[in-house]
Amino acid sequence: MTKLIILERGKPYLIDNAEQRLLVDLYAVDDKGILRAIRAVTLSPKLNLGFLSAVQEQLSVTTGEKQIAVWMRQQPEQLSQQIKMEALGK
């Protein structure tokens, strides 16, 4: 049985079986601040641990702000080359 994980800021994210799927809400906002789309997608069980680890690291006071500063100094082309694509919702 697949179990969905719902993220709540400030609460630990527990993965207690290999079939859990993380539910993520995506919001597309244009440059005028207008909400254009909302989608809910699930991450594959394989992607959950890596994603949750990255979220925890970014929320960390000690590493989060430093990492964001590193990303902001990079050109979009450099950042896009670091992306690993994964299918969502399957």
Residue frames relative to the residue before (quaternion, step in Angstrom):
aa qw qx qy qz dx dy dz
M 1.0000 0.0000 0.0000 0.0000 0.00 0.00 0.00
T 0.3493 -0.7307 0.5532 0.1949 3.57 -0.92 0.95
K 0.1583 -0.7769 0.6053 0.0702 3.54 -1.01 0.90
L 0.3256 -0.7401 0.5526 0.2020 3.60 -0.91 0.90
I 0.2561 -0.7301 0.6140 0.1563 3.57 -1.11 0.75
I 0.1556 -0.7729 0.6100 0.0798 3.59 -0.80 1.01
L 0.2988 -0.7762 0.5302 0.1650 3.59 -0.68 1.09
E 0.0001 0.7514 -0.6598 -0.0044 3.53 -1.07 0.83
R 0.5045 -0.6827 0.4377 0.2964 3.56 -0.69 1.11
G 0.8147 0.2640 -0.2133 0.4702 3.53 -0.96 0.94
K 0.6667 0.4481 -0.3066 0.5107 3.58 1.26 -0.09
P 0.5212 -0.6344 0.4543 0.3458 3.60 -1.04 0.67
Y 0.3294 -0.7222 0.5782 0.1884 3.53 -1.20 0.65
L 0.1308 -0.8226 0.5523 0.0344 3.55 -0.43 1.20
I 0.1105 -0.7511 0.6482 0.0584 3.53 -0.95 0.95
D 0.0268 -0.8542 0.5190 -0.0169 3.56 -0.35 1.20
N 0.7834 0.1354 -0.1667 0.5832 3.58 1.23 0.28
A 0.6266 -0.6025 0.3700 0.3277 3.56 -1.20 0.56
E 0.6909 0.4826 -0.2815 0.4588 3.60 1.22 -0.17
Q 0.4096 0.7196 -0.4799 0.2901 3.61 1.20 0.09
R 0.1480 -0.7700 0.6163 0.0727 3.54 -1.14 0.75
L 0.3620 -0.7348 0.5415 0.1893 3.54 -0.92 0.98
L 0.2503 -0.7529 0.5930 0.1373 3.58 -0.86 1.01
V 0.0445 -0.8052 0.5905 -0.0315 3.59 -0.70 1.15
D 0.2582 -0.7368 0.6047 0.1575 3.57 -0.96 0.92
L 0.1439 -0.7820 0.6039 0.0565 3.58 -0.86 1.04
Y 0.1071 -0.7838 0.6110 0.0288 3.56 -0.97 0.95
A 0.1602 -0.7707 0.6107 0.0859 3.58 -0.84 0.99
V 0.0249 -0.7941 0.6052 -0.0505 3.55 -0.63 1.23
D 0.3663 -0.7451 0.5079 0.2296 3.58 -0.81 0.94
D 0.7230 -0.4645 0.2987 0.4151 3.58 -1.30 0.10
K 0.6438 0.4857 -0.3273 0.4924 3.60 1.28 -0.13
G 0.5576 -0.6339 0.3718 0.3860 3.57 1.31 0.05
I 0.4935 0.6501 -0.4306 0.3852 3.57 1.26 0.31
L 0.4184 -0.6966 0.5313 0.2397 3.54 -0.88 1.02
R 0.1505 -0.8284 0.5379 0.0414 3.57 -0.66 1.15
A 0.8128 -0.0265 0.0369 0.5808 3.60 1.09 -0.53
I 0.0948 -0.7434 0.6587 0.0673 3.51 -1.28 0.59
R 0.0473 0.7876 -0.6117 0.0563 3.57 -0.88 0.95
A 0.2092 -0.7254 0.6378 0.1527 3.53 -1.17 0.64
V 0.0012 -0.7949 0.6055 -0.0391 3.56 -0.80 1.04
T 0.3082 -0.7244 0.5763 0.2193 3.55 -1.24 0.39
L 0.3695 -0.6992 0.5672 0.2301 3.53 -1.13 0.74
S 0.5437 -0.6006 0.4648 0.3573 3.54 -1.12 0.59
P 0.6248 -0.5332 0.3979 0.4087 3.59 -1.13 0.48
K 0.6168 0.5607 -0.3371 0.4376 3.60 1.07 -0.72
L 0.7208 0.4588 -0.2405 0.4606 3.58 0.99 -0.86
N 0.5017 0.7043 -0.4061 0.2957 3.61 1.16 -0.55
L 0.7132 0.4769 -0.2836 0.4284 3.58 0.65 -1.09
G 0.6663 0.4976 -0.3046 0.4644 3.59 0.91 -0.87
F 0.6596 0.5062 -0.3054 0.4641 3.56 0.96 -0.86
L 0.6843 0.4843 -0.2914 0.4607 3.58 0.84 -0.97
S 0.6189 0.5314 -0.3424 0.4662 3.59 1.05 -0.69
A 0.6578 0.5046 -0.3066 0.4677 3.59 0.96 -0.86
V 0.6353 0.5215 -0.3279 0.4657 3.60 0.99 -0.80
Q 0.6576 0.5059 -0.3141 0.4615 3.59 0.87 -0.92
E 0.6546 0.5140 -0.3140 0.4569 3.59 0.95 -0.85
Q 0.6805 0.4871 -0.2918 0.4631 3.59 0.94 -0.86
L 0.6671 0.4871 -0.3004 0.4769 3.60 1.11 -0.63
S 0.5229 0.6452 -0.4032 0.3844 3.57 1.25 -0.36
V 0.4896 -0.6705 0.4778 0.2871 3.56 -0.91 0.92
T 0.7046 0.4959 -0.2768 0.4253 3.59 0.95 -0.82
T 0.8077 0.2670 -0.1464 0.5049 3.63 0.95 -0.72
G 0.5645 0.6578 -0.3792 0.3240 3.59 1.06 -0.65
E 0.7133 0.4453 -0.2689 0.4698 3.59 0.74 -1.01
K 0.6212 0.5366 -0.3406 0.4584 3.59 1.06 -0.69
Q 0.6672 0.5024 -0.3017 0.4598 3.59 0.92 -0.89
I 0.6408 0.5171 -0.3288 0.4625 3.58 0.95 -0.83
A 0.6287 0.5329 -0.3309 0.4596 3.61 1.01 -0.80
V 0.6286 0.5222 -0.3286 0.4734 3.60 1.03 -0.80
W 0.6712 0.4974 -0.3027 0.4588 3.60 0.87 -0.92
M 0.6705 0.5189 -0.3063 0.4328 3.59 0.93 -0.87
R 0.6455 0.5103 -0.3220 0.4683 3.62 1.17 -0.45
Q 0.6438 0.5334 -0.3249 0.4422 3.60 1.21 -0.35
Q 0.5096 -0.6181 0.5068 0.3186 3.53 -1.23 0.59
P 0.6307 -0.5516 0.3778 0.3939 3.62 -1.08 0.61
E 0.6266 0.5464 -0.3428 0.4374 3.61 1.03 -0.75
Q 0.6367 0.5212 -0.3249 0.4663 3.59 1.05 -0.76
L 0.6647 0.5043 -0.3030 0.4605 3.57 0.94 -0.89
S 0.6676 0.5143 -0.3151 0.4365 3.58 0.93 -0.88
Q 0.6230 0.5428 -0.3431 0.4466 3.61 1.14 -0.51
Q 0.6533 0.5174 -0.3066 0.4600 3.60 1.23 -0.35
I 0.5256 0.6712 -0.3897 0.3482 3.57 1.29 -0.20
K 0.1439 -0.7300 0.6603 0.1023 3.53 -1.11 0.79
M 0.3124 -0.7846 0.5112 0.1598 3.55 -0.56 1.16
E 0.0220 -0.7669 0.6412 -0.0120 3.56 -1.10 0.83
A 0.4393 -0.6633 0.5336 0.2869 3.59 -1.07 0.69
L 0.2022 -0.7785 0.5850 0.1041 3.57 -0.94 0.92
G 0.8025 0.3430 -0.2288 0.4313 3.54 -1.24 0.48
K 0.6261 0.5281 -0.3514 0.4534 3.60 1.22 0.21
